[in-house]
Amino acid sequence: MPVWKTGTNVGRLHRAEAARKLKLSKKEIHKAYSNWILIFRMDGSTLTFEQYLNKLDAAGIRPFDLGNGINDFHLARVNDDGPYTNDTCRFITKRENLAEQVRENPWDRTVKKYGIVRAREMARENGRLAQWSERKSLKLRV
């Protein structure tokens, strides 16, 4: 990817040059870069901007085809697991992404993330476990 060689932007993406090279508009480069930077900042993600653009091209879509509409495209990880890398993600529609998601209730997700002891402490702190058990007519030992 073309980067600035001089000035205050040294080392940063030269969007105008990138747009010309990739046959995208400056707005499309900006949208793609803004979307990619959110993914790249996630722990363990190693997907480079160039790889991200190559994936867009391979999928035959443009940056403005991405979004939150049911037929808009998302960058999805295989099995919704692990960081975003060149080998673990691809562009699919939101509809396809939702169909692939593993549904898990919030309590199980919290226990998996923090462990049962901390999950119970957190539930006690905000009173949600008690509210849930009342709705379900359960007697829980917390």
N, CA, C and O atoms as a GROMACS GRO file, in nm:
protein
  568
    1MET      N    1   0.084  -0.118   0.000
    1MET     CA    2   0.000   0.000   0.000
    1MET      C    3   0.089   0.124   0.000
    1MET      O    4   0.192   0.128   0.068
    2PRO      N    5   0.050   0.222  -0.073
    2PRO     CA    6   0.130   0.346  -0.075
    2PRO      C    7   0.119   0.422   0.057
    2PRO      O    8   0.009   0.443   0.109
    3VAL      N    9   0.233   0.464   0.109
    3VAL     CA   10   0.235   0.541   0.233
    3VAL      C   11   0.309   0.672   0.211
    3VAL      O   12   0.387   0.686   0.116
    4TRP      N   13   0.283   0.768   0.298
    4TRP     CA   14   0.352   0.896   0.290
    4TRP      C   15   0.500   0.876   0.324
    4TRP      O   16   0.534   0.807   0.420
    5LYS      N   17   0.586   0.937   0.244
    5LYS     CA   18   0.731   0.924   0.265
    5LYS      C   19   0.789   1.043   0.341
    5LYS      O   20   0.896   1.032   0.400
    6THR      N   21   0.718   1.157   0.339
    6THR     CA   22   0.766   1.277   0.406
    6THR      C   23   0.650   1.348   0.474
    6THR      O   24   0.534   1.314   0.454
    7GLY      N   25   0.684   1.447   0.555
    7GLY     CA   26   0.582   1.529   0.619
    7GLY      C   27   0.530   1.468   0.748
    7GLY      O   28   0.585   1.372   0.800
    8THR      N   29   0.424   1.527   0.799
    8THR     CA   30   0.370   1.483   0.929
    8THR      C   31   0.299   1.348   0.921
    8THR      O   32   0.274   1.286   1.024
    9ASN      N   33   0.267   1.303   0.799
    9ASN     CA   34   0.198   1.175   0.783
    9ASN      C   35   0.290   1.059   0.747
    9ASN      O   36   0.243   0.956   0.699
   10VAL      N   37   0.419   1.074   0.768
   10VAL     CA   38   0.517   0.971   0.731
   10VAL      C   39   0.471   0.835   0.784
   10VAL      O   40   0.438   0.820   0.902
   11GLY      N   41   0.470   0.738   0.695
   11GLY     CA   42   0.435   0.602   0.734
   11GLY      C   43   0.285   0.573   0.730
   11GLY      O   44   0.245   0.456   0.735
   12ARG      N   45   0.203   0.676   0.721
   12ARG     CA   46   0.058   0.655   0.716
   12ARG      C   47   0.012   0.631   0.573
   12ARG      O   48   0.081   0.669   0.478
   13LEU      N   49  -0.102   0.568   0.559
   13LEU     CA   50  -0.157   0.536   0.429
   13LEU      C   51  -0.180   0.663   0.346
   13LEU      O   52  -0.240   0.760   0.393
   14HIS      N   53  -0.133   0.660   0.224
   14HIS     CA   54  -0.158   0.770   0.129
   14HIS      C   55  -0.288   0.732   0.056
   14HIS      O   56  -0.285   0.658  -0.042
   15ARG      N   57  -0.401   0.783   0.106
   15ARG     CA   58  -0.532   0.740   0.057
   15ARG      C   59  -0.555   0.772  -0.090
   15ARG      O   60  -0.613   0.691  -0.162
   16ALA      N   61  -0.509   0.888  -0.135
   16ALA     CA   62  -0.530   0.924  -0.276
   16ALA      C   63  -0.458   0.826  -0.367
   16ALA      O   64  -0.513   0.782  -0.468
   17GLU      N   65  -0.333   0.791  -0.332
   17GLU     CA   66  -0.257   0.695  -0.413
   17GLU      C   67  -0.318   0.556  -0.405
   17GLU      O   68  -0.328   0.486  -0.506
   18ALA      N   69  -0.361   0.518  -0.286
   18ALA     CA   70  -0.424   0.387  -0.269
   18ALA      C   71  -0.552   0.380  -0.352
   18ALA      O   72  -0.579   0.277  -0.416
   19ALA      N   73  -0.630   0.486  -0.353
   19ALA     CA   74  -0.754   0.490  -0.430
   19ALA      C   75  -0.725   0.471  -0.579
   19ALA      O   76  -0.792   0.394  -0.648
   20ARG      N   77  -0.623   0.542  -0.628
   20ARG     CA   78  -0.585   0.529  -0.769
   20ARG      C   79  -0.540   0.387  -0.801
   20ARG      O   80  -0.580   0.328  -0.901
   21LYS      N   81  -0.455   0.334  -0.715
   21LYS     CA   82  -0.399   0.200  -0.738
   21LYS      C   83  -0.508   0.094  -0.738
   21LYS      O   84  -0.504   0.000  -0.818
   22LEU      N   85  -0.606   0.108  -0.649
   22LEU     CA   86  -0.708   0.004  -0.633
   22LEU      C   87  -0.837   0.033  -0.711
   22LEU      O   88  -0.932  -0.044  -0.705
   23LYS      N   89  -0.838   0.145  -0.782
   23LYS     CA   90  -0.955   0.185  -0.860
   23LYS      C   91  -1.078   0.201  -0.770
   23LYS      O   92  -1.189   0.157  -0.803
   24LEU      N   93  -1.055   0.265  -0.657
   24LEU     CA   94  -1.163   0.299  -0.564
   24LEU      C   95  -1.165   0.450  -0.548
   24LEU      O   96  -1.065   0.517  -0.576
   25SER      N   97  -1.277   0.504  -0.504
   25SER     CA   98  -1.282   0.647  -0.477
   25SER      C   99  -1.215   0.673  -0.342
   25SER      O  100  -1.195   0.581  -0.263
   26LYS      N  101  -1.180   0.800  -0.316
   26LYS     CA  102  -1.120   0.834  -0.185
   26LYS      C  103  -1.218   0.802  -0.074
   26LYS      O  104  -1.178   0.758   0.034
   27LYS      N  105  -1.348   0.825  -0.099
   27LYS     CA  106  -1.449   0.794   0.004
   27LYS      C  107  -1.454   0.644   0.033
   27LYS      O  108  -1.470   0.604   0.148
   28GLU      N  109  -1.439   0.562  -0.072
   28GLU     CA  110  -1.439   0.417  -0.051
   28GLU      C  111  -1.316   0.373   0.028
   28GLU      O  112  -1.326   0.288   0.117
   29ILE      N  113  -1.201   0.431  -0.003
   29ILE     CA  114  -1.079   0.399   0.074
   29ILE      C  115  -1.098   0.440   0.219
   29ILE      O  116  -1.062   0.365   0.310
   30HIS      N  117  -1.154   0.558   0.242
   30HIS     CA  118  -1.176   0.605   0.378
   30HIS      C  119  -1.270   0.512   0.453
   30HIS      O  120  -1.244   0.477   0.568
   31LYS      N  121  -1.379   0.471   0.390
   31LYS     CA  122  -1.475   0.380   0.454
   31LYS      C  123  -1.409   0.246   0.485
   31LYS      O  124  -1.424   0.192   0.595
   32ALA      N  125  -1.336   0.192   0.387
   32ALA     CA  126  -1.268   0.064   0.408
   32ALA      C  127  -1.167   0.074   0.521
   32ALA      O  128  -1.160  -0.015   0.606
   33TYR      N  129  -1.089   0.182   0.524
   33TYR     CA  130  -0.988   0.199   0.628
   33TYR      C  131  -1.054   0.213   0.766
   33TYR      O  132  -1.007   0.155   0.863
   34SER      N  133  -1.162   0.289   0.772
   34SER     CA  134  -1.233   0.307   0.900
   34SER      C  135  -1.288   0.174   0.951
   34SER      O  136  -1.281   0.146   1.071
   35ASN      N  137  -1.342   0.092   0.862
   35ASN     CA  138  -1.393  -0.039   0.902
   35ASN      C  139  -1.279  -0.131   0.945
   35ASN      O  140  -1.289  -0.201   1.045
   36TRP      N  141  -1.172  -0.131   0.868
   36TRP     CA  142  -1.059  -0.219   0.899
   36TRP      C  143  -0.995  -0.186   1.033
   36TRP      O  144  -0.960  -0.276   1.110
   37ILE      N  145  -0.981  -0.057   1.063
   37ILE     CA  146  -0.912  -0.017   1.186
   37ILE      C  147  -0.985  -0.068   1.309
   37ILE      O  148  -0.922  -0.099   1.411
   38LEU      N  149  -1.117  -0.078   1.302
   38LEU     CA  150  -1.195  -0.133   1.415
   38LEU      C  151  -1.162  -0.280   1.436
   38LEU      O  152  -1.154  -0.327   1.550
   39ILE      N  153  -1.143  -0.353   1.328
   39ILE     CA  154  -1.109  -0.495   1.336
   39ILE      C  155  -0.964  -0.513   1.381
   39ILE      O  156  -0.935  -0.596   1.466
   40PHE      N  157  -0.875  -0.434   1.322
   40PHE     CA  158  -0.733  -0.448   1.351
   40PHE      C  159  -0.703  -0.423   1.499
   40PHE      O  160  -0.609  -0.481   1.553
   41ARG      N  161  -0.780  -0.337   1.563
   41ARG     CA  162  -0.755  -0.305   1.704
   41ARG      C  163  -0.799  -0.416   1.799
   41ARG      O  164  -0.768  -0.409   1.918
   42MET      N  165  -0.869  -0.516   1.751
   42MET     CA  166  -0.912  -0.626   1.837
   42MET      C  167  -0.791  -0.713   1.871
   42MET      O  168  -0.702  -0.734   1.788
   43ASP      N  169  -0.790  -0.764   1.994
   43ASP     CA  170  -0.678  -0.846   2.041
   43ASP      C  171  -0.649  -0.962   1.946
   43ASP      O  172  -0.739  -1.038   1.909
   44GLY      N  173  -0.525  -0.975   1.908
   44GLY     CA  174  -0.481  -1.088   1.827
   44GLY      C  175  -0.504  -1.074   1.677
   44GLY      O  176  -0.456  -1.157   1.600
   45SER      N  177  -0.576  -0.972   1.635
   45SER     CA  178  -0.604  -0.957   1.492
   45SER      C  179  -0.478  -0.918   1.417
   45SER      O  180  -0.405  -0.827   1.456
   46THR      N  181  -0.454  -0.989   1.308
   46THR     CA  182  -0.334  -0.962   1.228
   46THR      C  183  -0.368  -0.929   1.083
   46THR      O  184  -0.278  -0.917   1.000
   47LEU      N  185  -0.494  -0.915   1.052
   47LEU     CA  186  -0.537  -0.885   0.916
   47LEU      C  187  -0.487  -0.747   0.876
   47LEU      O  188  -0.524  -0.647   0.938
   48THR      N  189  -0.404  -0.741   0.772
   48THR     CA  190  -0.352  -0.612   0.728
   48THR      C  191  -0.457  -0.542   0.641
   48THR      O  192  -0.552  -0.604   0.594
   49PHE      N  193  -0.439  -0.412   0.622
   49PHE     CA  194  -0.532  -0.337   0.539
   49PHE      C  195  -0.532  -0.390   0.396
   49PHE      O  196  -0.636  -0.399   0.332
   50GLU      N  197  -0.415  -0.425   0.346
   50GLU     CA  198  -0.405  -0.479   0.211
   50GLU      C  199  -0.480  -0.612   0.200
   50GLU      O  200  -0.551  -0.634   0.102
   51GLN      N  201  -0.466  -0.699   0.300
   51GLN     CA  202  -0.540  -0.825   0.300
   51GLN      C  203  -0.691  -0.800   0.306
   51GLN      O  204  -0.770  -0.868   0.240
   52TYR      N  205  -0.730  -0.700   0.385
   52TYR     CA  206  -0.871  -0.662   0.397
   52TYR      C  207  -0.925  -0.620   0.260
   52TYR      O  208  -1.032  -0.664   0.219
   53LEU      N  209  -0.850  -0.534   0.190
   53LEU     CA  210  -0.893  -0.490   0.057
   53LEU      C  211  -0.896  -0.606  -0.042
   53LEU      O  212  -0.984  -0.612  -0.128
   54ASN      N  213  -0.800  -0.697  -0.032
   54ASN     CA  214  -0.799  -0.815  -0.120
   54ASN      C  215  -0.922  -0.902  -0.096
   54ASN      O  216  -0.979  -0.957  -0.190
   55LYS      N  217  -0.963  -0.914   0.030
   55LYS     CA  218  -1.084  -0.990   0.062
   55LYS      C  219  -1.208  -0.924   0.003
   55LYS      O  220  -1.297  -0.991  -0.048
   56LEU      N  221  -1.213  -0.791   0.012
   56LEU     CA  222  -1.324  -0.718  -0.050
   56LEU      C  223  -1.329  -0.748  -0.200
   56LEU      O  224  -1.434  -0.780  -0.255
   57ASP      N  225  -1.213  -0.739  -0.265
   57ASP     CA  226  -1.204  -0.762  -0.408
   57ASP      C  227  -1.243  -0.906  -0.443
   57ASP      O  228  -1.318  -0.929  -0.538
   58ALA      N  229  -1.193  -1.002  -0.367
   58ALA     CA  230  -1.223  -1.144  -0.393
   58ALA      C  231  -1.372  -1.173  -0.378
   58ALA      O  232  -1.427  -1.258  -0.447
   59ALA      N  233  -1.437  -1.101  -0.286
   59ALA     CA  234  -1.581  -1.120  -0.265
   59ALA      C  235  -1.664  -1.045  -0.369
   59ALA      O  236  -1.785  -1.064  -0.379
   60GLY      N  237  -1.596  -0.960  -0.447
   60GLY     CA  238  -1.666  -0.885  -0.551
   60GLY      C  239  -1.755  -0.775  -0.496
   60GLY      O  240  -1.857  -0.740  -0.555
   61ILE      N  241  -1.715  -0.720  -0.381
   61ILE     CA  242  -1.795  -0.613  -0.320
   61ILE      C  243  -1.711  -0.487  -0.302
   61ILE      O  244  -1.588  -0.491  -0.309
   62ARG      N  245  -1.778  -0.377  -0.280
   62ARG     CA  246  -1.714  -0.247  -0.260
   62ARG      C  247  -1.735  -0.206  -0.114
   62ARG      O  248  -1.825  -0.259  -0.049
   63PRO      N  249  -1.655  -0.114  -0.063
   63PRO     CA  250  -1.668  -0.073   0.078
   63PRO      C  251  -1.808  -0.026   0.118
   63PRO      O  252  -1.849  -0.046   0.232
   64PHE      N  253  -1.882   0.036   0.025
   64PHE     CA  254  -2.016   0.082   0.062
   64PHE      C  255  -2.120  -0.029   0.057
   64PHE      O  256  -2.238  -0.004   0.081
   65ASP      N  257  -2.079  -0.152   0.025
   65ASP     CA  258  -2.169  -0.268   0.036
   65ASP      C  259  -2.169  -0.322   0.178
   65ASP      O  260  -2.248  -0.411   0.211
   66LEU      N  261  -2.080  -0.269   0.263
   66LEU     CA  262  -2.072  -0.312   0.403
   66LEU      C  263  -2.173  -0.233   0.484
   66LEU      O  264  -2.200  -0.116   0.454
   67GLY      N  265  -2.229  -0.294   0.587
   67GLY     CA  266  -2.323  -0.221   0.671
   67GLY      C  267  -2.397  -0.312   0.765
   67GLY      O  268  -2.360  -0.428   0.784
   68ASN      N  269  -2.504  -0.260   0.825
   68ASN     CA  270  -2.581  -0.336   0.924
   68ASN      C  271  -2.715  -0.385   0.871
   68ASN      O  272  -2.790  -0.450   0.945
   69GLY      N  273  -2.746  -0.356   0.746
   69GLY     CA  274  -2.869  -0.407   0.687
   69GLY      C  275  -2.859  -0.558   0.670
   69GLY      O  276  -2.749  -0.612   0.660
   70ILE      N  277  -2.972  -0.626   0.667
   70ILE     CA  278  -2.974  -0.773   0.662
   70ILE      C  279  -2.903  -0.827   0.538
   70ILE      O  280  -2.848  -0.937   0.542
   71ASN      N  281  -2.904  -0.753   0.428
   71ASN     CA  282  -2.837  -0.798   0.306
   71ASN      C  283  -2.703  -0.730   0.282
   71ASN      O  284  -2.640  -0.752   0.178
   72ASP      N  285  -2.659  -0.649   0.377
   72ASP     CA  286  -2.527  -0.586   0.369
   72ASP      C  287  -2.421  -0.688   0.411
   72ASP      O  288  -2.451  -0.788   0.475
   73PHE      N  289  -2.298  -0.659   0.374
   73PHE     CA  290  -2.190  -0.753   0.402
   73PHE      C  291  -2.118  -0.721   0.532
   73PHE      O  292  -2.106  -0.606   0.573
   74HIS      N  293  -2.069  -0.828   0.596
   74HIS     CA  294  -1.990  -0.822   0.719
   74HIS      C  295  -1.862  -0.902   0.697
   74HIS      O  296  -1.859  -0.995   0.617
   75LEU      N  297  -1.759  -0.865   0.768
   75LEU     CA  298  -1.640  -0.949   0.773
   75LEU      C  299  -1.663  -1.046   0.888
   75LEU      O  300  -1.669  -1.004   1.004
   76ALA      N  301  -1.675  -1.173   0.857
   76ALA     CA  302  -1.709  -1.273   0.959
   76ALA      C  303  -1.595  -1.372   0.977
   76ALA      O  304  -1.527  -1.410   0.882
   77ARG      N  305  -1.577  -1.413   1.102
   77ARG     CA  306  -1.477  -1.515   1.132
   77ARG      C  307  -1.540  -1.653   1.117
   77ARG      O  308  -1.659  -1.670   1.143
   78VAL      N  309  -1.462  -1.750   1.075
   78VAL     CA  310  -1.509  -1.887   1.067
   78VAL      C  311  -1.543  -1.933   1.208
   78VAL      O  312  -1.459  -1.923   1.298
   79ASN      N  313  -1.662  -1.982   1.228
   79ASN     CA  314  -1.712  -2.029   1.359
   79ASN      C  315  -1.716  -1.918   1.464
   79ASN      O  316  -1.722  -1.948   1.583
   80ASP      N  317  -1.712  -1.791   1.424
   80ASP     CA  318  -1.712  -1.678   1.518
   80ASP      C  319  -1.611  -1.699   1.630
   80ASP      O  320  -1.639  -1.668   1.746
   81ASP      N  321  -1.495  -1.750   1.595
   81ASP     CA  322  -1.398  -1.786   1.697
   81ASP      C  323  -1.261  -1.727   1.662
   81ASP      O  324  -1.219  -1.728   1.547
   82GLY      N  325  -1.194  -1.676   1.764
   82GLY     CA  326  -1.058  -1.628   1.748
   82GLY      C  327  -1.048  -1.489   1.686
   82GLY      O  328  -1.149  -1.425   1.658
   83PRO      N  329  -0.924  -1.445   1.666
   83PRO     CA  330  -0.900  -1.311   1.610
   83PRO      C  331  -0.923  -1.310   1.458
   83PRO      O  332  -0.937  -1.415   1.394
   84TYR      N  333  -0.925  -1.189   1.404
   84TYR     CA  334  -0.936  -1.173   1.259
   84TYR      C  335  -0.797  -1.188   1.197
   84TYR      O  336  -0.708  -1.106   1.221
   85THR      N  337  -0.779  -1.293   1.119
   85THR     CA  338  -0.654  -1.313   1.045
   85THR      C  339  -0.690  -1.337   0.899
   85THR      O  340  -0.808  -1.354   0.866
   86ASN      N  341  -0.592  -1.338   0.813
   86ASN     CA  342  -0.619  -1.359   0.671
   86ASN      C  343  -0.684  -1.495   0.646
   86ASN      O  344  -0.761  -1.510   0.551
   87ASP      N  345  -0.654  -1.594   0.729
   87ASP     CA  346  -0.707  -1.729   0.709
   87ASP      C  347  -0.839  -1.757   0.778
   87ASP      O  348  -0.905  -1.857   0.748
   88THR      N  349  -0.880  -1.670   0.871
   88THR     CA  350  -0.998  -1.704   0.952
   88THR      C  351  -1.121  -1.619   0.925
   88THR      O  352  -1.220  -1.630   0.997
   89CYS      N  353  -1.118  -1.535   0.822
   89CYS     CA  354  -1.236  -1.452   0.799
   89CYS      C  355  -1.266  -1.436   0.650
   89CYS      O  356  -1.181  -1.456   0.564
   90ARG      N  357  -1.392  -1.399   0.625
   90ARG     CA  358  -1.436  -1.374   0.489
   90ARG      C  359  -1.559  -1.285   0.495
   90ARG      O  360  -1.619  -1.268   0.601
   91PHE      N  361  -1.596  -1.226   0.382
   91PHE     CA  362  -1.713  -1.140   0.375
   91PHE      C  363  -1.836  -1.223   0.342
   91PHE      O  364  -1.837  -1.298   0.244
   92ILE      N  365  -1.939  -1.209   0.424
   92ILE     CA  366  -2.069  -1.272   0.400
   92ILE      C  367  -2.176  -1.171   0.438
   92ILE      O  368  -2.147  -1.070   0.501
   93THR      N  369  -2.300  -1.198   0.400
   93THR     CA  370  -2.408  -1.106   0.434
   93THR      C  371  -2.441  -1.118   0.582
   93THR      O  372  -2.409  -1.218   0.646
   94LYS      N  373  -2.505  -1.016   0.635
   94LYS     CA  374  -2.547  -1.020   0.775
   94LYS      C  375  -2.640  -1.139   0.798
   94LYS      O  376  -2.633  -1.205   0.901
   95ARG      N  377  -2.728  -1.164   0.700
   95ARG     CA  378  -2.821  -1.278   0.711
   95ARG      C  379  -2.744  -1.408   0.730
   95ARG      O  380  -2.778  -1.489   0.817
   96GLU      N  381  -2.640  -1.429   0.649
   96GLU     CA  382  -2.558  -1.550   0.660
   96GLU      C  383  -2.483  -1.553   0.794
   96GLU      O  384  -2.472  -1.658   0.857
   97ASN      N  385  -2.434  -1.438   0.835
   97ASN     CA  386  -2.360  -1.428   0.961
   97ASN      C  387  -2.450  -1.463   1.079
   97ASN      O  388  -2.408  -1.537   1.168
   98LEU      N  389  -2.571  -1.411   1.080
   98LEU     CA  390  -2.665  -1.442   1.188
   98LEU      C  391  -2.701  -1.590   1.191
   98LEU      O  392  -2.714  -1.649   1.298
   99ALA      N  393  -2.716  -1.649   1.073
   99ALA     CA  394  -2.750  -1.792   1.066
   99ALA      C  395  -2.636  -1.879   1.121
   99ALA      O  396  -2.661  -1.987   1.174
  100GLU      N  397  -2.513  -1.833   1.108
  100GLU     CA  398  -2.397  -1.909   1.156
  100GLU      C  399  -2.370  -1.892   1.305
  100GLU      O  400  -2.303  -1.976   1.366
  101GLN      N  401  -2.422  -1.786   1.364
  101GLN     CA  402  -2.388  -1.756   1.503
  101GLN      C  403  -2.431  -1.867   1.598
  101GLN      O  404  -2.536  -1.929   1.581
  102VAL      N  405  -2.348  -1.890   1.695
  102VAL     CA  406  -2.381  -1.985   1.800
  102VAL      C  407  -2.459  -1.908   1.907
  102VAL      O  408  -2.406  -1.816   1.969
  103ARG      N  409  -2.582  -1.946   1.928
  103ARG     CA  410  -2.665  -1.876   2.026
  103ARG      C  411  -2.631  -1.928   2.166
  103ARG      O  412  -2.621  -2.049   2.188
  104GLU      N  413  -2.614  -1.836   2.257
  104GLU     CA  414  -2.574  -1.870   2.393
  104GLU      C  415  -2.642  -1.773   2.488
  104GLU      O  416  -2.644  -1.652   2.462
  105ASN      N  417  -2.697  -1.824   2.597
  105ASN     CA  418  -2.765  -1.731   2.687
  105ASN      C  419  -2.662  -1.649   2.764
  105ASN      O  420  -2.548  -1.692   2.783
  106PRO      N  421  -2.703  -1.530   2.808
  106PRO     CA  422  -2.608  -1.437   2.872
  106PRO      C  423  -2.540  -1.494   2.997
  106PRO      O  424  -2.423  -1.466   3.021
  107TRP      N  425  -2.611  -1.573   3.075
  107TRP     CA  426  -2.552  -1.630   3.196
  107TRP      C  427  -2.437  -1.724   3.160
  107TRP      O  428  -2.329  -1.715   3.219
  108ASP      N  429  -2.460  -1.814   3.064
  108ASP     CA  430  -2.354  -1.906   3.022
  108ASP      C  431  -2.234  -1.832   2.966
  108ASP      O  432  -2.120  -1.871   2.991
  109ARG      N  433  -2.259  -1.725   2.890
  109ARG     CA  434  -2.151  -1.645   2.834
  109ARG      C  435  -2.069  -1.579   2.945
  109ARG      O  436  -1.946  -1.575   2.938
  110THR      N  437  -2.138  -1.528   3.049
  110THR     CA  438  -2.069  -1.464   3.161
  110THR      C  439  -1.986  -1.565   3.239
  110THR      O  440  -1.872  -1.537   3.276
  111VAL      N  441  -2.043  -1.682   3.264
  111VAL     CA  442  -1.971  -1.788   3.336
  111VAL      C  443  -1.848  -1.831   3.258
  111VAL      O  444  -1.741  -1.850   3.316
  112LYS      N  445  -1.862  -1.845   3.126
  112LYS     CA  446  -1.750  -1.886   3.043
  112LYS      C  447  -1.638  -1.782   3.047
  112LYS      O  448  -1.519  -1.816   3.050
  113LYS      N  449  -1.677  -1.654   3.047
  113LYS     CA  450  -1.577  -1.547   3.042
  113LYS      C  451  -1.510  -1.523   3.176
  113LYS      O  452  -1.389  -1.502   3.182
  114TYR      N  453  -1.588  -1.524   3.286
  114TYR     CA  454  -1.535  -1.485   3.418
  114TYR      C  455  -1.524  -1.599   3.518
  114TYR      O  456  -1.461  -1.582   3.622
  115GLY      N  457  -1.583  -1.714   3.490
  115GLY     CA  458  -1.586  -1.822   3.587
  115GLY      C  459  -1.710  -1.810   3.676
  115GLY      O  460  -1.766  -1.701   3.690
  116ILE      N  461  -1.751  -1.920   3.734
  116ILE     CA  462  -1.877  -1.923   3.810
  116ILE      C  463  -1.873  -1.835   3.934
  116ILE      O  464  -1.972  -1.769   3.966
  117VAL      N  465  -1.759  -1.833   4.003
  117VAL     CA  466  -1.750  -1.754   4.127
  117VAL      C  467  -1.767  -1.605   4.097
  117VAL      O  468  -1.848  -1.538   4.160
  118ARG      N  469  -1.691  -1.554   4.000
  118ARG     CA  470  -1.701  -1.412   3.965
  118ARG      C  471  -1.837  -1.379   3.903
  118ARG      O  472  -1.892  -1.272   3.928
  119ALA      N  473  -1.892  -1.470   3.824
  119ALA     CA  474  -2.024  -1.447   3.765
  119ALA      C  475  -2.130  -1.431   3.874
  119ALA      O  476  -2.217  -1.345   3.864
  120ARG      N  477  -2.122  -1.515   3.977
  120ARG     CA  478  -2.218  -1.503   4.087
  120ARG      C  479  -2.200  -1.372   4.163
  120ARG      O  480  -2.297  -1.308   4.203
  121GLU      N  481  -2.073  -1.332   4.184
  121GLU     CA  482  -2.048  -1.203   4.250
  121GLU      C  483  -2.106  -1.088   4.168
  121GLU      O  484  -2.169  -0.998   4.223
  122MET      N  485  -2.084  -1.092   4.038
  122MET     CA  486  -2.136  -0.987   3.951
  122MET      C  487  -2.289  -0.984   3.954
  122MET      O  488  -2.350  -0.878   3.956
  123ALA      N  489  -2.350  -1.102   3.954
  123ALA     CA  490  -2.496  -1.110   3.959
  123ALA      C  491  -2.548  -1.053   4.090
  123ALA      O  492  -2.649  -0.983   4.093
  124ARG      N  493  -2.479  -1.084   4.200
  124ARG     CA  494  -2.518  -1.030   4.330
  124ARG      C  495  -2.508  -0.878   4.331
  124ARG      O  496  -2.595  -0.808   4.383
  125GLU      N  497  -2.397  -0.828   4.272
  125GLU     CA  498  -2.374  -0.684   4.270
  125GLU      C  499  -2.482  -0.607   4.196
  125GLU      O  500  -2.518  -0.497   4.238
  126ASN      N  501  -2.534  -0.662   4.089
  126ASN     CA  502  -2.636  -0.587   4.015
  126ASN      C  503  -2.775  -0.645   4.028
  126ASN      O  504  -2.869  -0.595   3.966
  127GLY      N  505  -2.791  -0.750   4.107
  127GLY     CA  506  -2.923  -0.802   4.140
  127GLY      C  507  -2.993  -0.877   4.028
  127GLY      O  508  -3.110  -0.913   4.043
  128ARG      N  509  -2.926  -0.900   3.917
  128ARG     CA  510  -2.995  -0.964   3.804
  128ARG      C  511  -3.024  -1.111   3.827
  128ARG      O  512  -3.127  -1.161   3.782
  129LEU      N  513  -2.937  -1.180   3.896
  129LEU     CA  514  -2.962  -1.322   3.920
  129LEU      C  515  -3.088  -1.339   4.004
  129LEU      O  516  -3.168  -1.429   3.977
  130ALA      N  517  -3.105  -1.255   4.104
  130ALA     CA  518  -3.224  -1.263   4.187
  130ALA      C  519  -3.349  -1.233   4.105
  130ALA      O  520  -3.451  -1.302   4.118
  131GLN      N  521  -3.343  -1.131   4.021
  131GLN     CA  522  -3.458  -1.097   3.936
  131GLN      C  523  -3.491  -1.212   3.843
  131GLN      O  524  -3.608  -1.246   3.825
  132TRP      N  525  -3.389  -1.272   3.784
  132TRP     CA  526  -3.410  -1.382   3.692
  132TRP      C  527  -3.472  -1.502   3.764
  132TRP      O  528  -3.565  -1.564   3.714
  133SER      N  529  -3.419  -1.533   3.883
  133SER     CA  530  -3.470  -1.649   3.956
  133SER      C  531  -3.615  -1.627   4.000
  133SER      O  532  -3.693  -1.722   4.004
  134GLU      N  533  -3.651  -1.503   4.033
  134GLU     CA  534  -3.790  -1.474   4.068
  134GLU      C  535  -3.881  -1.496   3.948
  134GLU      O  536  -3.988  -1.554   3.961
  135ARG      N  537  -3.838  -1.448   3.831
  135ARG     CA  538  -3.920  -1.466   3.712
  135ARG      C  539  -3.937  -1.614   3.679
  135ARG      O  540  -4.042  -1.655   3.631
  136LYS      N  541  -3.835  -1.693   3.704
  136LYS     CA  542  -3.839  -1.835   3.673
  136LYS      C  543  -3.891  -1.918   3.790
  136LYS      O  544  -3.900  -2.040   3.780
  137SER      N  545  -3.924  -1.851   3.900
  137SER     CA  546  -3.971  -1.919   4.022
  137SER      C  547  -3.870  -2.024   4.069
  137SER      O  548  -3.906  -2.138   4.098
  138LEU      N  549  -3.746  -1.984   4.075
  138LEU     CA  550  -3.639  -2.075   4.116
  138LEU      C  551  -3.581  -2.030   4.250
  138LEU      O  552  -3.583  -1.911   4.283
  139LYS      N  553  -3.529  -2.125   4.324
  139LYS     CA  554  -3.454  -2.098   4.445
  139LYS      C  555  -3.308  -2.122   4.411
  139LYS      O  556  -3.266  -2.236   4.389
  140LEU      N  557  -3.229  -2.015   4.407
  140LEU     CA  558  -3.089  -2.028   4.374
  140LEU      C  559  -3.002  -2.000   4.494
  140LEU      O  560  -3.028  -1.908   4.571
  141ARG      N  561  -2.897  -2.081   4.508
  141ARG     CA  562  -2.798  -2.054   4.611
  141ARG      C  563  -2.690  -1.970   4.547
  141ARG      O  564  -2.620  -2.016   4.456
  142VAL      N  565  -2.676  -1.848   4.593
  142VAL     CA  566  -2.574  -1.760   4.537
  142VAL      C  567  -2.464  -1.739   4.638
  142VAL      O  568  -2.368  -1.668   4.609
   0.00000   0.00000   0.00000
